[in-house]
C-alpha cells in the first residue's frame, strides 16, 4: 500500500554577515528547539501535485516563541508562503542566552514542501507509478529508511537518467526505488527534459514511527573561487552515521565540477546529523548517501544576489554557506537541498 504524504524539511541557515545577531553566533548559547513541527502541506496545492520551498527569516524571542517572520524567497511563488509562516510561528525554543541572560536572535530557515511516497508493503503495485518492492532482507530484518531519487522525463513521459541522490541506509532501498521509478509514466506539464525528484519512505506495515528527527546539516565557507566565477555544482558523498544520525565518516563519490566544492562538502558532511535509519523501531548506525548542491545565489557571496544582499563593506568575512544549519552548533551546502524527513502520514 502506498500513501502520499506531505513533508517539510527544516533547514536552518546562517544569515548574511552583519544583518543581525545570528542564533549560531559563537558569542551566545544557541536556542534549542522544543517544538518544531513541519508546517502543514496546503491541501489545495497537494491536490495539484506541486512541490516547493519557502525561505524565511525569523526571530527567536527571549521567551522562546517566534516573533518577527519574513518570507525571503519562495519557489514557486504564491503557493506555500502562508503555510510556511503559520507553521514557523508555532515553533518553540529554549531561548538563546548570553552570560546567562535570555536574548533575542534571528535565523534564516528554508522549509521544503515535498510529496513523499510511503512504501509499507512487501509487494509493488501496478499502474503508471508502481511502488518499489520492499526488499525482502530488510523487511525480515525490520529495517526502515528512505531514498530520494532525481530523474528526467522523456517525450513520452517515461523516466530517464534516474539516480539516487540521498539514501538511508545505502544499498537495497536505492535499488528498489530506482527499479520502480524507471517504470513510471508521467504527464509532462512543463515539457520533456524537466528534472524532478521523488522521495520514498520505506516503512514497515506495523511501523511505530511517526515524526522522525529532521536532517540538520552543518555550514562551511562557500569557496571564494566559486563566488567569483558564479559556479554551481554538486558533491555526492557516502557517509557513516551513528544511531543518532550524526556523521562519523565521509568520503566523496562524485563531484561536479571536480575539486571546487570538495573541501566544503566534506566539512558540511562531517558536522551534520541526518535523519537516521531504524531497525525494529529503534534508530541504528548506518551508511548513507548524501548529495549536496551548491549555488552562489543562495550563499553570502560578496556582491551576490541573495534575498537580503547588501553592498559589501570594504573588509568582509569569508562568504558563508546559505543553507541548512543546526541551531545548536556549527544546512546541504550552499544553496543545496537536504534530504527531507517524513511528516505525519496523511489521513
Buried (B, 14 or more C-beta within 10 A) or exposed (E): EBBBBBBBBBBBBBBBBEBBBBBBBEEBBBBEBEEBBBBBBBEEBBEEEBBBBBBBBBBBBBEBBBEEBBBBBBEEEEBBBEBBBEBBBEBBBBBBBEEEEBBBBBBBBBBBBBBBBBBBBEEBEEEEBBBBBBBEEBBEEBBBBBBBBBBBBBEEEBBEEBBBBBBBBBBBBBBBBBBBBBBBBBEEEEEEEEEBBBBBBBBBEEBEBEEBEBBBBBBBBBBEEBBEEEBBBBBBBBBBBBBEBBBEEBEBEEBEBEEBBBBBBBBBBBBBBBBBBBBEEEBBBBBBBBBBBBBBBBBBBBEBEBBBBEEBEEEBEEBBBBBBBBBBEBBBBBBBBBBBBBBEBBE
